[in-house]
Amino acid sequence: MIDRQLFGRTGHESSRTIFGAAALSSVTQAEADRTMELVEKHRINHIDTAASYGDAELRLAPWLKDHRKEVFLATKTGLRTYKEAKEQIYQSLERMGVEHIDLIQLHNLVDPEEWATALGEGGALQAAVEARDEGIVSYIGVTGHGLTVAAQHKRSLERFDFDSVLLPFSYVMMNLPDYARDFEALFALCQERNVAIQTIKSITRAPWGDKTPSRATWYEPLEAQEDIDKAVHWVLGRKGVFLNTVGDINVLPRVFDAAERFSGPIPDSEMERVFRQRQMEPLFTS
């Protein structure tokens, strides 16, 4: 069984491997239904989606009709003003056919100008707080990509008491000294405040570059089960973090299998071998 731990201060014991419903963004309902059977099989009790993930919220709706009470449900709004974000939060409720969302997240809040808008007067944060006050969401988080995201999340936590953060974390990313420094500073602050830390892009091999994408992911993922095992186990070896799964339903079973077999941290030397053999590269370079 995949380990569970408290999701920050929420009191919810979430599976340490969270189902990233971006994998449902462009699949059929039949494919989505089979994927949710897999989610059930591995006893995943935390789902993370977003309004911008294509049809993902719609694809979740039939399953949520019978299973809503069994999972911690998170979605995201990438809109920056109060009016737009409020409308999108209600739209997400309607699309998923639910009356309540456990966690609403401000999506990819990294750009300084967008950050100032979203967290300023009349910004998206105001809509999230209002939704929490109205009881249609319980908690508020922030997500992001890129090399500056850890530093920006720390800045966000200094502005508002978010309940969770989400950002890249992998052996490759943590080999970038500046990113590693910023991540550790953010991690320390989150531990101090009991803020949940969600991580993404654990099995990224490299950007697609000139290659024609062969997966639904916007990066080239590791493919071999042995490589995925090591990458997943390296992330889960960091006590206190959650791993959000891959955005391709055909790779997803390998990530779940790896998480099921996690028994403890692996040495960096094992990941270093994968890093060199698979010629892994950072997804974000500027």
Secondary structure, 3 states (H helix, E strand, C coil): CCCEEECHHHCCEEECEEEEHHHHCCCCHHHHHHHHHHHHHCCCCEEECCCCCCCHHHHHHHHHHHHHHHCEEEEEECCCEHHHHHHHHHHHHHHHCCCCEEEEEECCCCCHHHHHHHHCCCEHHHHHHHHHHHCCEEEEEEECCCCCHHHHHHHHHHHCCCCEEEEECCCCHHHCHHHHHHHHHHHHHHHHHCCEEEEECCCEEECCCCCCCCCCCCCEECCCHHHHHHHHHHHHCCCCEEEECCCCCCCHHHHHHHHHCCCCCCCHHHHHHHHHHCCCCCCCCC
